Amino acid sequence: MFAKERWAAAFINTAACDLDNGLEALRLCARFAAAIPKPLSGRTDALALEKALRRSMERACVSGAGAEYACRFLCLLVRKGRFTPRNSKALLEEIERLKERKQNTLVVRLDSAFPLDEDVAAQVKERLRRASLRRASLRRAGARGAEAGAEAGAEEIRLITRVEPELLGGCRLQIGSRSIDGSLRFLLQNMGSYLQAAPLTKGPAGGMA
């Protein structure tokens, strides 16, 4: 079983001084390796991949400490027999998650029926940021010691938007494992369920109300 958490933590610690560039370079390296038709595993494949990656990065003018970390890290995965396109995808997602936690960033997915105006998106991000800081402050008030220090709140919100016309109106937020559905479709579904469950009563004239 691929221990993505352990590998992701190792990359975060190794590339800490140039993490953003390192992660971007790792994405490029992983795409390059995934495009190779044969499976990659072992020392011989790792050495061949390293040469190919360095040539590719040189042509693309990709350099710096982050790129060096990424190249060596991916080749280590191959040498240890842990590289597959599936493992690579899971690893990149885990590194992104740890990076956002380290940099105090909250990732929020927002689905809306229509494209979101830039001003509206900025307002949503600011409200979410304030709500996160307020929630963290309340938690700190009831915590002690290390627990209090762990609740810092999000200084930055990364908003991932997607248009979903079937929502009809409003929006739906996904924040970690929490989902907040304020869409018109959800409202109509709830109304429909309520009307179906509501008992029928007789009106003043004997009709059904």
C-alpha positions as CSV (number, residue, x, y, z in Angstrom):
1,M,0.0,0.0,0.0
2,F,1.3,3.5,-1.0
3,A,1.9,5.6,2.1
4,K,1.0,9.0,0.5
5,E,0.9,10.8,3.8
6,R,4.5,9.8,4.7
7,W,5.8,10.7,1.2
8,A,3.9,14.0,1.1
9,A,5.3,15.0,4.5
10,A,8.8,14.1,3.4
11,F,8.4,16.4,0.3
12,I,7.0,19.2,2.3
13,N,9.9,19.1,4.8
14,T,12.6,18.7,2.1
15,A,11.3,21.5,-0.2
16,A,10.2,23.8,2.6
17,C,12.5,26.7,1.4
18,D,11.0,26.7,-2.1
19,L,7.7,24.8,-1.6
20,D,5.5,26.6,-4.2
21,N,8.0,26.2,-7.0
22,G,8.9,22.7,-5.9
23,L,5.2,21.6,-6.1
24,E,4.8,23.1,-9.5
25,A,8.0,21.4,-10.7
26,L,6.8,18.1,-9.2
27,R,3.6,18.3,-11.2
28,L,5.5,18.8,-14.4
29,C,7.9,15.9,-13.6
30,A,5.0,13.6,-12.7
31,R,3.2,14.4,-16.0
32,F,6.4,13.7,-17.9
33,A,6.9,10.4,-16.1
34,A,3.2,9.4,-16.5
35,A,3.5,9.9,-20.3
36,I,6.2,7.2,-20.6
37,P,4.4,4.1,-21.9
38,K,6.3,1.5,-19.9
39,P,6.1,1.1,-16.0
40,L,8.9,2.8,-14.2
41,S,10.6,1.0,-11.3
42,G,14.1,0.4,-9.9
43,R,17.5,2.1,-10.1
44,T,18.0,1.8,-13.8
45,D,14.7,3.4,-14.7
46,A,15.3,6.1,-12.0
47,L,18.7,7.1,-13.5
48,A,17.3,7.2,-17.1
49,L,14.3,9.2,-15.9
50,E,16.5,11.7,-14.1
51,K,18.5,12.4,-17.3
52,A,15.3,12.8,-19.3
53,L,13.8,15.1,-16.7
54,R,16.8,17.3,-16.5
55,R,16.9,17.7,-20.3
56,S,13.1,18.5,-20.3
57,M,13.4,21.1,-17.5
58,E,16.4,22.7,-19.2
59,R,14.4,23.1,-22.4
60,A,11.4,24.5,-20.4
61,C,13.7,26.9,-18.5
62,V,12.6,25.3,-15.2
63,S,15.3,25.7,-12.5
64,G,16.0,26.5,-8.9
65,A,16.0,24.6,-5.6
66,G,12.3,23.6,-6.0
67,A,12.9,22.0,-9.4
68,E,15.9,20.1,-8.0
69,Y,13.9,18.8,-5.1
70,A,11.1,17.7,-7.4
71,C,13.4,15.9,-9.8
72,R,15.2,14.0,-7.1
73,F,12.0,13.2,-5.2
74,L,10.3,11.7,-8.2
75,C,13.3,9.6,-9.1
76,L,13.4,8.3,-5.6
77,L,9.8,7.2,-5.9
78,V,10.8,5.3,-9.1
79,R,13.8,3.8,-7.5
80,K,11.7,2.5,-4.6
81,G,9.1,1.1,-6.9
82,R,6.4,3.5,-5.7
83,F,5.7,5.5,-8.8
84,T,2.5,4.9,-10.8
85,P,0.2,7.6,-12.3
86,R,-2.4,6.7,-9.7
87,N,0.1,7.1,-6.8
88,S,1.4,10.3,-8.3
89,K,-2.1,11.8,-8.4
90,A,-2.8,10.9,-4.8
91,L,0.5,12.2,-3.7
92,L,0.1,15.6,-5.4
93,E,-3.3,16.0,-3.8
94,E,-1.9,15.1,-0.3
95,I,1.1,17.5,-0.8
96,E,-1.4,20.3,-1.8
97,R,-3.5,19.6,1.3
98,L,-0.5,19.7,3.6
99,K,0.9,22.8,1.9
100,E,-2.4,24.7,2.4
101,R,-2.5,23.7,6.1
102,K,1.1,24.8,6.5
103,Q,0.4,28.1,4.8
104,N,-2.9,28.7,6.6
105,T,-5.0,28.4,3.5
106,L,-8.6,27.2,3.4
107,V,-9.8,25.6,0.2
108,V,-13.5,26.1,-0.6
109,R,-15.3,24.7,-3.6
110,L,-18.2,26.8,-4.7
111,D,-20.8,25.5,-7.3
112,S,-23.2,28.0,-8.7
113,A,-25.9,28.0,-11.4
114,F,-24.2,30.9,-13.3
115,P,-20.7,32.2,-13.6
116,L,-19.6,34.1,-10.5
117,D,-18.8,37.8,-10.8
118,E,-15.3,38.7,-9.6
119,D,-16.6,41.2,-7.1
120,V,-19.0,38.6,-5.7
121,A,-16.2,36.0,-5.5
122,A,-14.0,38.5,-3.6
123,Q,-16.8,39.2,-1.1
124,V,-17.4,35.4,-0.6
125,K,-13.7,34.9,0.1
126,E,-13.5,37.7,2.6
127,R,-16.6,36.5,4.5
128,L,-15.3,33.0,4.6
129,R,-11.9,34.3,5.9
130,R,-13.6,36.3,8.6
131,A,-15.8,33.4,9.6
132,S,-12.8,31.1,9.8
133,L,-10.9,33.5,12.0
134,R,-13.9,34.1,14.2
135,R,-14.5,30.4,14.6
136,A,-10.8,29.8,15.4
137,S,-11.0,32.6,18.0
138,L,-14.0,31.0,19.7
139,R,-12.2,27.6,19.8
140,R,-9.0,29.2,21.3
141,A,-11.2,30.7,24.0
142,G,-12.3,27.3,25.1
143,A,-8.9,25.5,24.6
144,R,-5.6,25.5,26.5
145,G,-1.9,25.2,25.7
146,A,-1.0,23.4,22.5
147,E,-4.7,23.0,21.5
148,A,-5.2,26.8,21.6
149,G,-2.1,27.4,19.4
150,A,-3.3,24.9,16.8
151,E,-6.4,26.9,16.0
152,A,-5.1,29.8,14.0
153,G,-7.9,30.2,11.4
154,A,-7.4,30.7,7.7
155,E,-5.5,33.8,6.6
156,E,-6.2,33.0,2.9
157,I,-9.2,31.5,1.1
158,R,-8.6,29.6,-2.1
159,L,-12.0,29.6,-3.9
160,I,-12.5,26.9,-6.6
161,T,-15.6,27.8,-8.6
162,R,-17.6,25.6,-10.9
163,V,-20.8,26.3,-12.9
164,E,-23.6,23.7,-12.3
165,P,-26.7,24.9,-14.2
166,E,-28.8,22.1,-12.6
167,L,-28.6,24.1,-9.3
168,L,-31.1,26.5,-10.9
169,G,-30.0,29.4,-8.6
170,G,-28.0,30.1,-5.5
171,C,-24.9,28.2,-4.7
172,R,-23.4,25.2,-2.9
173,L,-20.2,25.3,-0.8
174,Q,-17.9,22.4,0.0
175,I,-15.5,23.2,2.9
176,G,-13.5,20.1,3.7
177,S,-16.0,17.4,4.7
178,R,-18.7,20.0,5.3
179,S,-21.3,20.8,2.6
180,I,-23.6,23.9,2.7
181,D,-26.3,23.8,0.1
182,G,-28.0,27.1,-0.6
183,S,-29.1,26.3,-4.1
184,L,-32.6,26.8,-5.5
185,R,-32.8,23.1,-6.5
186,F,-32.1,22.1,-2.9
187,L,-34.8,24.5,-1.6
188,L,-37.4,23.2,-4.1
189,Q,-36.5,19.6,-3.2
190,N,-37.1,20.3,0.5
191,M,-40.4,22.1,-0.2
192,G,-41.5,19.1,-2.3
193,S,-40.6,16.7,0.5
194,Y,-42.4,18.8,3.1
195,L,-45.6,19.1,1.0
196,Q,-45.7,15.3,0.4
197,A,-45.3,14.7,4.1
198,A,-47.8,17.3,5.3
199,P,-51.2,15.8,6.3
200,L,-54.2,16.9,4.4
201,T,-56.9,18.7,6.4
202,K,-60.5,19.6,5.7
203,G,-61.2,23.3,4.9
204,P,-64.2,25.3,6.2
205,A,-66.5,24.2,3.3
206,G,-65.6,20.5,3.8
207,G,-63.0,20.6,1.0
208,M,-59.4,19.5,1.5
209,A,-57.0,22.2,2.6
